């Protein structure tokens, strides 16, 4: 591994450290909004009185509608949704949501919090059930823990206002059928009728409809999205809110800066739809009829609405609620009837593309473009996003052949190495030529030990005479960097990799670190799980360094430059191993296979070089 390669890898590692640090911040480091012409007003109303943690009401009633994609748990508090539970693939073949280790841990150690629904409920046929099913679902929304319920203003599709008591108003059920439920209630000067229904013939997976009829004055009332629960993506929590708007130039999608404290209210923009997601799952509120102007984003302290992850290793405070605030999006109410299409499910590109095709209407020049709700976050997203899309297309193509996401990653790595072969070969040839000149460079250093300036001049003269430019070895590596960043973002946050199995008992989830074994008391940085794949990746880097290095084994024979080169190589192995320790196993698998392929290419080109007749 020559000096230029090491310098480049150091730059890449520092860039990755910056990206990792960016994603690792939970407070005040959320995605930055795209430029938008909006009037932002700080609301004076707090989300909830700080001394209120949970509310519990034995008189609260729950009603369930369910199909192959969603279990909707309604409550008479505001005629809203207390739970949206997504069936796991293990219990519903049509579902694309896989079980992950967090689900298994909660089911094993806290089964009372893993019932769906959490409380007794009634179905359309009048049957009542004392408790929900044990396991088998993913809770999209934050729910109460240990038998309690969240404050009603945190429920999804509830109506909230300046008075916190509005959200707790009792609604009555006026219709209840197999695929439909209707609530009616009064809020101040307004009467509301809320009709929920599943699409006919299951048109549109993970979607349902809400017809909201308002009679009277709805001023100051908002429809809330609820709070998506926490997902750990690439060892960080990165909630995101996006809106789609339309202007004279067409539709545009912006990422909204999340509020740090008080709610942010935007008065002069009317979104086509608003998306609230946790990285892998979320909700899209899409008013398919006209809507009033404005929207609002609220931050909910994690202590007020704790994530279910706080149940995992609770005695060690592994996931403290204060580190995981929630965010709710609000849309204004207006007099008359407003129809909403609600998507509540996984942010999978193929699924959202299917919905775009389903709801496309060329006659009206309409397409929801739900795929735009998925975006890459980070400092280098403007570079990596087009490359990530291209690589995702290739990975999906390989999956259609192999039916294994792990094999698809390996095939994608091979394909990427093949595409980058000319550039890598250019870099390797430059490195080989530079290594061949190492004895002459050492002789120059020995000759001008006391004159560093003369050493540099003579060394550059030597490179010029031999037709070697050390910088040409770095250029190909810089040209491949967008693909490297594209792979980084692709493999850390692609929904199909969530829960994807590779080696049972070791690599059970390609979107999470591998777990060879675990223990009780967490350790600093390492946690309570041993990840072996990053260690293997570090070993492949060490082998690559040993194989490609032509330095003398005798340390006394090394020049100062060669000693620095060797030290930097060893440092890079350690830095990358530490940096990738908590990264997804899919990313580690890619980097390890790519390194091995790099060693193979280096070996083949070195052998080919030696077979060539030497010039006189």
Buried (B, 14 or more C-beta within 10 A) or exposed (E): BBBBBBBBBBBBBEBBEEBBEBBBEBEEBBBEBBEBEBEBBEBEBEBBEEEEBBBEBEEBBBBBBBBEBBBBBBBBBBBBBBBBBBBBBBEBEEBBBBBBBBBEBBBEEBEEBBBBBBBEBBBBEEEEBEEBBEBBBBBBBBBBBEEEBBBBBBBBBBBBBEEBEBBBBBBEBBBBEEBBBBBBBEBBEBBBBBBBBBBEEEEBBBBBBBBBBBBEEBBBBBBBBBBBBBBBBBBBBBBBBBBBBEEEEEEBBBBBBBBEEBBBBBEEBBBBBBBBBBBBBBBBBBBBEEBBEBBBBBBBBBBBBBBBBBBBBBEEEBBBBEBBBBBBBBBBBBBEEBBBBBBBBBBBBEBBBBBBEBBEEEEEEEBBBBBBBBBBBBEBBEBBBEBBEEBBEBBBBBBEEBEBBBBBBBBBBBBBBEEBEEBBBBBBBBBBBBBBBBEBBBEBBEEBEEEEEEBEEBBEEBBEEEEBBBEBBBBBBEEBBBBBBBBBBBBBBBBBBBBBBBEEEBBBBBBBBBBEEEEEEBEEEEBBBBBBBBBBBBBBBBBBBEBBBBBEEEEEEBBEBBEEBBEBBEBBBEBBBBBBBBBBBBBBBBBBBBBBBBBEBBEEBBEEBEEEEEEE
